Amino acid sequence: MSNALSHNYCRRLIARDFTPQAPLKHVAKDVRLICEEARRAGINTPAALTNERLFARAVERGLGEDDAVGVLKVLEQF
């Protein structure tokens, strides 16, 4: 998948630019709501469920105010 948004995020990941544009706490909430609706509808969403756990872990670690690219900090700990 290649688009302007993904290119922007890649540049920001490489630069470790965590300046908030889409705070992790908001992305985590949105992904959680998507997963809740999918569960209610009986839809299997493995990628969304993985992201739900990843973003929740980032928020639990105090990264909620970081930009969504801040999940890199969580991934680096694996």
Residue pairs with C-beta under 8 A, 6 or more apart in sequence:
9 68
9 69
11 17
12 18
12 67
12 69
13 69
13 72
16 72
17 67
17 69
18 66
18 67
18 69
18 70
18 73
19 67
20 65
20 66
20 67
21 67
21 68
22 67
22 68
23 64
23 65
23 66
23 67
23 68
24 55
24 58
24 59
24 63
24 64
24 65
24 66
24 67
24 68
24 70
24 71
25 59
25 64
25 65
27 55
27 68
28 52
28 55
28 56
28 58
28 59
28 64
31 48
31 51
31 52
31 55
32 52
32 55
32 56
34 45
34 48
35 45
35 48
35 49
35 52
38 44
38 45
38 48
54 71
54 74
54 75
55 68
55 71
57 74
58 64
58 66
58 70
58 71
58 73
58 74
61 73
61 74
63 70
63 71
63 73
63 74
66 73
